[in-house]
Amino acid sequence: MLQIKPNLASSYKYKAAEKYIRALRLPFITASLLPFFSGTLLQAGNIDCWKFALGLLAVIATHLAANLINDYADSKSGADWHDQKFYGFFGGSKLIQENVLSEKFYLKTALVCMLIACLAVISLSFLGADLKIFGFFLGILFLGIAYSNGPLKFSYRYLGEIVIFVLFGPAIVMGAYFIQTNIFPTFTGFLLSLPFAFLIAGILIANEVPDLPEDIKAAKFNLVSMVGVKKAYLLYYGFMGLGLCFVLVNILINTLTFISLSVFLLLPLIVKAGVLLKNSYADKTKLVSSSKLTIKVQTVIGLIIVWDQLLNR
């Protein structure tokens, strides 16, 4: 059995806001906000502000709950204990390992976030967004929990990338459109979700490469462990390239305009991140840069898509 000991070496005193922001992974919330904005803007009519606000609350609370459950589960499995250094972009928040926050805190806070999300979705149902939305939400919540926890543990069984692809792409974009229109699913919404889905999968690959040695020790298997760390950059280029290609597809079907062609200006950053993954796969310090670059690319592309939609409403 894995022997786990808190990292007591650091004397750094965290401010309350700092440690909670880090525990919740608040800086990464754009990964769910931008596809939600995009799905909302997909409908041509007036936006129902109450439905938008409640939907946004549900998305944020669910995302935060999933972040917290992920740290809780990876602590329980031992995945986050093999390397207790905090890197900021992969390997978890490490606050459990630093003995700053407890596993119980992560679990309880996740449950509070889930409750908030449930109340928001119930309120949406009463506003006429259709009772189907609650069933839709329960499916999302189930995947968010089962991603790293429970008997299924998708992220430990080669299915993590598929779950994240669905949750941060089609589920959010088509879900946001459904909240405003009561129409689900739509082929146009699905196509619009694919740039977000493939780019978030790219982020996952960039973060899995440095975590691979610790993940294998904890019996956590993913696409990087399947293809091998030396070839993982090819997966990365594939997902990021498909993200760009589906921006082009959406331009061709008039969901987006030529404004969105500007996403291709980010190609040099994608290439740079991929080169880092190829040449420095064993150097976690250098791989922080590849993760950072990928998150920047995903965020900027999301902002371009949303800005394009706003300008052409």
HUKA-V302789 format. One record per backbone hydrogen bond with DSSP energy under -1.0 kcal/mol. CO is the residue of the C=O (numbers start at 1). NH is the residue of the N-H. If there is no record, write none. Layout:
CO:NH
CO:NH
This chain:
15:19
16:20
17:21
18:22
19:23
20:24
21:25
21:26
25:28
26:29
28:31
29:32
29:33
30:34
32:36
33:37
34:38
35:39
36:40
37:41
48:52
49:53
50:54
51:55
52:56
53:57
54:58
55:59
56:60
57:61
58:62
59:63
60:64
61:65
62:66
63:67
64:68
65:69
66:70
67:71
68:72
69:73
70:74
71:75
72:76
73:77
74:80
78:81
94:98
95:100
95:101
96:99
97:7
102:106
103:107
104:108
105:109
106:110
107:111
108:112
109:113
110:114
111:115
112:116
113:117
114:118
115:119
116:120
117:121
118:122
119:123
120:124
121:125
122:126
123:127
124:129
125:128
130:133
131:134
132:136
133:137
134:138
135:139
136:140
137:141
138:142
139:143
140:144
141:145
142:146
143:147
145:149
146:154
147:155
149:153
153:156
154:157
154:159
156:221
159:163
160:164
161:165
162:166
163:167
164:168
166:171
169:173
170:174
171:175
172:176
173:177
174:178
175:179
176:180
177:181
178:182
186:190
187:191
188:192
189:193
193:197
194:198
195:199
196:200
197:201
198:202
199:203
200:204
201:205
202:206
203:207
204:208
205:209
211:215
212:216
213:217
214:218
215:220
216:219
221:158
222:226
223:227
224:228
228:231
231:234
232:236
233:237
234:238
235:239
236:240
237:241
238:242
239:243
240:244
241:245
242:246
244:248
245:249
246:250
247:251
248:252
249:253
250:255
250:256
251:254
257:260
258:261
259:262
260:263
261:264
262:265
263:266
264:267
266:270
267:271
268:272
269:273
270:274
271:275
272:276
273:277
274:278
275:279
276:280
280:283
283:287
284:288
286:289
287:291
288:292
289:293
290:294
291:295
292:296
293:297
294:298
295:299
296:300
297:301
298:302
299:303
300:304
301:305
302:306
303:307
304:308
305:309
306:310
307:311
308:312
310:313
